[in-house]
Amino acid sequence: MRSVDLRIQGRVQGVFYRASTTREADRLGVRGWVRNEPDGSVAAHLEGEPDAVAELISWCGHGPPGARVERVDVEDSAPTGAAGFTTLGG
């Protein structure tokens, strides 16, 4: 089991980044959440099998069409026991 927190910076709000991340997480069996931040970045918490988490981190490096990811910061974190993947915020 691997658990990480991400901060994705660039043009990542208003381009369906959260919805697309949720779809990719569901496809990979990764649990956690994704949300928009007030500074224009996107934050995410990922938990799951190490290979699946690594694949989702890689996907987050480019995101959906229309996104322009400039940077992804990854920090190991404690697992929360998330049951699925949730999009937080409006």
N, C-alpha and C positions, 0 to 999 in steps of 0.2 A: 504494500500500500504506500502510495506517495501522496503528499498533501502540500500544495503550494498556494501562495497568493501572488496575483499578477497585477501590474499597473501597465495599461496599454495607452500610449500617447500618440498623437497625430490627429488626422481627420477620422475620428472613430465614433462620433455621435452624429445622429441624423442619417446614417447610412445602413441601418438595420444590423449593426454590429452585434448588439445583444441578442436579438432573435436568431441570427446566424450562429452565434456561439452556442446558444442553447441547442439548436438543431445538431451541431457538430458534437457537442457533449453527449447528447442522447444517442447519437450514432455510435460513439466510442464507448459508451457505458461509464462515462465520467460523471461524478456527482459534484454538487456545489452550487455556486451562484455567480451572476454577473450583474453589474449595475453601472450606470453613468455617474460620474463624479462632477461636482460643481466646477472644477477647473478645466473641464472639457475632455478629460481622460476617461477611460473605462477601467474599473476594478473587477477582479474575478477571484474566486476561491475554487480550486480544483482538487478533487480527491478521487483516487482510483488506482488501477494497476499502473505501474511505472511506465510501461510502453504506451498505454492509452493517454496518460497525462502528458507525456513527452510529445505525442502526436498532436494533441490539442494545443499545447504551448507553441509548437511549430506553426499550426494553422493560425493562431492568434498573431503571428508575425506578419501576416498579410491580410487576414480577415476577409470579409465579403467584397464583391465588386463594389467599387465606389469608395471604399476605405483607403486611407493612405497612412499606414502604420509607420511611425518614425522610431518607436522604441518600445520594447517590452521588458519590464523589470520583473524578475522572478525571485521570490524568496520562499524558502522552505517554511512550512507552518504546521501547527498541530491539527490533526484531523478533527472535524466537528461531528462526524457521524451522519453527514447529510444523506438523506434517503433518495434524492433525485437531483435534478438540476433546475434551478429557478432563476427567472429574470426578475430582478428587484427594481423598484422605481416605476415611474410612469412612462 
